């Protein structure tokens, strides 16, 4: 392993610690939690109540489910990923690091896919071409959806990797943190979703696994949004200080 790569990895490790500290101590995150916390609590509570009602025969409005198209929870997710895309795009414009652009484009895609359900359309479109045994525990459209996410994820990882290896340590570390957040959300949104449809379940088991899927994906989208808020706040303060420094000689 050459010295340049070792030095780069050491710089990443040091920057990773600094970014964790910045996230944990960010006043912007505390403010965001105060504003978003009540909404998150209501949305998760309604989702839990809806699943409990479905399992016990006391059905509640479908819009209480986070996974329901255009539900309260899904609209909240639009706001999270859309706002994250705007902040990352602004950071790319000011800092010139393509790693931020790669993540901004991912957030745009997540927002559009959540809104337009591209993955479901692709799953149903490709289903006739997927041959499964008659006793398969999953449907062909479920496999198609996984293929769709796999393709999109592959393109994103290729773009992200090329951007990260050419980025400054700070941008690279931030991108890796964002990738971890989105990756964990994908585990719940794709893998746990597959578990829900895999084989026979009781109504209670189906509702619990569906709530776990929705809640896990929702939680990691919120966490990723908070990380982006912290990163954006740090850079915004730096831009403001730089602007003040540039104006001070003229004032004198």
VEXMAR-80443 format. One line per field, with one value per residue (C-alpha): residue number from 1; residue in one letter; y, x, z. Coordinates in Angstrom, 3 decimals, m for minus. Each point is the difference from the previous one (the first is absolute). Layout:
BEGIN
num: (NUM|...)
residu: (a|...)
c2: (Y|...)
c1: (X|...)
c3: (Z|...)
This chain:
BEGIN
num: (1|2|3|4|5|6|7|8|9|10|11|12|13|14|15|16|17|18|19|20|21|22|23|24|25|26|27|28|29|30|31|32|33|34|35|36|37|38|39|40|41|42|43|44|45|46|47|48|49|50|51|52|53|54|55|56|57|58|59|60|61|62|63|64|65|66|67|68|69|70|71|72|73|74|75|76|77|78|79|80|81|82|83|84|85|86|87|88|89|90|91|92|93|94|95|96|97|98|99|100|101|102|103|104|105|106|107|108|109|110|111|112|113|114|115|116|117|118|119|120|121|122|123|124|125|126|127|128|129|130|131|132|133|134|135|136|137|138|139|140|141|142|143|144|145|146|147|148|149|150|151|152|153|154|155|156|157|158|159|160|161|162|163|164|165|166|167|168|169|170|171|172|173|174|175|176|177|178|179|180|181|182|183|184|185|186|187|188|189|190|191|192|193|194|195|196|197|198|199|200|201|202|203|204|205|206|207|208|209|210|211|212|213|214|215|216|217|218|219|220|221|222|223|224|225|226|227|228|229|230|231|232|233|234|235|236|237|238|239|240|241|242|243|244|245|246|247|248|249|250|251|252)
residu: (x|x|x|x|x|x|x|x|x|x|x|x|x|x|x|x|x|x|x|x|x|x|x|x|x|x|x|x|x|x|x|x|x|x|x|x|x|x|x|x|x|x|x|x|x|x|x|x|x|x|x|x|x|x|x|x|x|x|x|x|x|x|x|x|x|x|x|x|x|x|x|x|x|x|x|x|x|x|x|x|x|x|x|x|x|x|x|x|x|x|x|x|x|x|x|x|x|x|x|x|x|x|x|x|x|x|x|x|x|x|x|x|x|x|x|x|x|x|x|x|x|x|x|x|x|x|x|x|x|x|x|x|x|x|x|x|x|x|x|x|x|x|x|x|x|x|x|x|x|x|x|x|x|x|x|x|x|x|x|x|x|x|x|x|x|x|x|x|x|x|x|x|x|x|x|x|x|x|x|x|x|x|x|x|x|x|x|x|x|x|x|x|x|x|x|x|x|x|x|x|x|x|x|x|x|x|x|x|x|x|x|x|x|x|x|x|x|x|x|x|x|x|x|x|x|x|x|x|x|x|x|x|x|x|x|x|x|x|x|x|x|x|x|x|x|x|x|x|x|x|x|x)
c2: (0.000|3.259|2.855|2.372|m2.412|m0.562|3.750|0.447|m2.688|1.623|3.341|m1.663|m1.526|3.350|1.770|m2.713|0.719|3.734|m0.411|m2.234|2.690|2.660|m2.019|m0.674|3.624|1.723|2.672|m0.314|m3.638|0.915|2.643|m2.428|m2.643|2.523|0.908|m3.471|m2.082|0.609|m0.791|m3.170|m1.118|0.506|m1.763|m3.024|m0.169|0.082|m2.686|m2.223|0.566|m0.806|m3.293|m0.910|0.848|m2.103|m2.958|0.236|0.723|3.675|1.544|3.603|2.322|m1.305|3.365|m0.835|m2.604|1.448|m2.295|1.091|2.017|3.747|m0.635|2.433|m1.942|m0.216|3.735|0.616|m2.186|2.125|3.031|m1.741|m1.292|3.096|2.329|m2.200|0.226|3.812|0.250|m2.435|1.802|3.319|m1.572|m1.306|3.438|1.735|m2.633|m1.632|m3.548|m2.428|m2.361|2.450|0.047|m3.819|m0.044|2.887|m1.936|m3.058|2.046|1.357|m3.533|m1.220|2.833|m0.666|m3.769|0.385|2.312|m1.793|m3.630|m0.757|m3.176|m1.440|0.823|m1.681|m3.037|m0.563|0.707|m2.549|m2.609|m1.896|m0.610|m1.489|m3.704|m1.226|m3.384|m0.373|m0.265|3.034|2.004|3.280|1.426|0.844|3.720|m0.090|m1.402|2.681|2.733|m1.381|m0.037|3.618|1.106|m2.049|1.731|3.475|m0.770|m1.315|3.131|2.199|m1.921|0.241|3.741|0.459|m2.023|2.003|3.229|m1.079|m1.105|3.350|2.016|1.740|m2.074|1.948|m0.424|m3.681|m0.705|1.868|m1.946|m3.284|0.974|0.900|m3.268|m1.921|1.757|m0.657|m3.554|m0.759|1.501|m2.233|m3.083|0.701|1.181|m2.934|m2.911|0.257|0.686|m3.289|m1.749|1.321|m1.713|m3.102|m2.984|m0.274|2.285|0.596|3.375|1.142|m1.070|1.777|3.224|m0.116|m0.594|2.675|2.466|m0.950|0.583|3.362|1.189|m1.034|1.633|3.132|0.181|m0.215|2.577|2.343|m0.792|0.632|3.304|1.067|m0.854|2.119|2.844|m0.195|m0.028|2.895|2.023|m0.347|1.198|2.778|1.349|m0.185|1.904|2.641|0.425|0.257|2.648|1.975|m0.217|1.292|2.941|1.035|1.664|2.120|1.045|1.123)
c1: (0.000|1.647|0.599|m2.402|m2.895|0.962|0.193|m3.398|m1.534|1.478|m1.433|m3.386|0.139|0.847|m2.706|m2.509|0.544|m0.323|m3.240|m1.510|0.801|m1.483|m3.205|m0.349|0.603|m1.805|m2.452|m1.768|m0.840|m1.435|m2.168|m1.100|m0.914|m2.089|m1.896|m0.303|m0.352|m3.731|m0.802|2.110|m1.661|m3.488|0.813|1.609|m2.822|m2.671|1.837|0.230|m3.675|m0.964|1.909|m1.458|m3.475|0.502|1.180|m2.946|m2.749|m0.377|1.122|1.188|0.364|2.531|1.815|1.244|2.366|3.443|0.288|m3.334|0.417|m0.180|m0.675|1.016|3.206|0.892|m0.590|2.314|2.617|m0.347|0.910|2.983|1.594|m0.895|1.524|3.089|0.396|m0.155|2.591|2.375|m0.406|0.825|3.112|1.076|m0.474|2.034|2.693|0.277|0.223|m1.837|m0.608|m2.665|m1.555|m0.142|m1.884|m2.254|m1.023|m0.692|m2.297|m1.809|m0.492|m1.255|m2.518|m1.255|m0.125|m1.903|m2.435|m0.365|0.617|2.433|1.210|m3.520|m0.658|3.262|m0.773|m3.358|1.466|2.802|m2.062|m1.162|3.657|0.887|m0.673|m0.552|m1.081|m3.706|0.692|2.299|m0.482|0.462|m1.607|1.739|m0.697|1.794|3.089|m0.360|m0.057|3.180|1.674|m1.014|1.441|3.125|0.572|m0.588|2.169|2.775|0.055|m0.052|2.842|2.147|m0.585|0.479|3.224|1.529|m1.037|1.227|3.452|0.471|m1.421|1.463|m0.023|m2.904|m2.264|0.944|m0.822|m3.288|m0.957|0.788|m2.177|m2.857|0.511|m0.236|m3.252|m1.568|1.352|m1.628|m3.276|0.266|0.459|m3.361|m1.666|1.156|1.238|m2.516|m2.717|0.956|m0.344|m3.555|m0.969|2.167|m2.159|m3.129|m0.494|m2.707|m1.737|1.809|3.404|m0.649|m0.964|2.972|2.483|m1.658|0.208|3.661|0.687|m1.773|1.396|3.581|0.061|m1.649|2.479|3.083|m1.353|m0.438|3.504|1.492|m1.850|1.393|3.533|m0.433|m1.332|3.126|2.340|m1.817|0.018|3.783|0.563|m2.564|1.814|3.295|m1.514|m1.349|3.357|1.768|m2.465|0.499|3.780|m0.214|m2.181|2.031|2.946|m2.438|m1.733|3.325)
c3: (0.000|m1.092|2.373|m1.717|0.518|3.643|0.587|m1.656|2.214|3.119|m1.050|m0.490|3.485|1.555|m1.971|0.941|3.698|m0.585|m1.931|2.694|2.559|m2.288|m0.350|3.727|0.988|m2.872|1.190|m3.352|0.745|3.393|m1.637|m2.720|2.585|1.933|m3.159|m1.515|3.164|0.548|m3.644|0.073|3.222|m1.411|m3.291|1.689|2.543|m2.709|m1.961|3.079|0.770|m3.602|0.035|3.395|m1.236|m3.118|2.091|2.400|m2.508|0.928|m3.275|m0.016|m3.035|m2.512|0.042|3.503|m1.474|m0.801|m3.027|m1.473|m3.196|0.727|3.697|2.737|0.584|m3.667|m0.511|2.947|m1.703|m3.164|2.104|1.604|m3.192|m2.022|2.613|0.212|m3.779|0.116|2.793|m1.714|m3.321|1.695|1.546|m3.396|m1.561|2.707|0.587|m3.426|1.377|m2.293|2.931|1.182|m3.468|m0.088|3.290|m1.055|m3.109|2.138|2.231|m3.055|m1.285|3.396|0.076|m3.526|0.473|3.254|m1.760|m3.347|1.134|m2.841|1.728|0.169|m3.652|m0.991|2.157|m1.693|m3.449|0.341|1.901|m3.141|m0.903|3.410|0.360|3.556|1.382|0.715|3.730|0.109|3.224|m1.896|m3.111|m3.254|0.419|3.393|m1.728|m2.665|2.634|1.565|m3.423|m0.528|3.335|m0.685|m3.342|1.401|3.023|m2.235|m2.168|3.103|1.666|m3.131|m0.221|3.730|0.051|m2.836|1.719|3.441|m1.159|m1.678|2.869|2.995|3.182|1.502|m3.037|m0.258|3.653|m0.175|m3.103|1.736|2.973|m2.332|m1.876|3.284|0.888|m3.399|m0.013|3.353|m1.228|m3.077|2.199|1.603|m3.204|m2.152|2.134|2.844|m2.578|m1.653|3.368|0.284|m3.257|0.530|0.837|2.134|3.002|2.513|m0.212|3.148|m1.387|m3.286|1.750|2.358|m2.820|m2.133|2.897|0.524|m3.683|m0.104|3.328|m0.750|m3.410|1.404|2.901|m2.204|m2.447|2.958|1.253|m3.438|m0.238|3.391|m1.121|m3.129|2.166|2.180|m3.007|m1.647|3.228|0.344|m3.556|0.315|3.058|m1.908|m2.940|2.367|1.761|m3.336|m1.122|3.226|m0.414|m3.562|1.062|3.049|m1.859|m2.001|3.199|1.470)
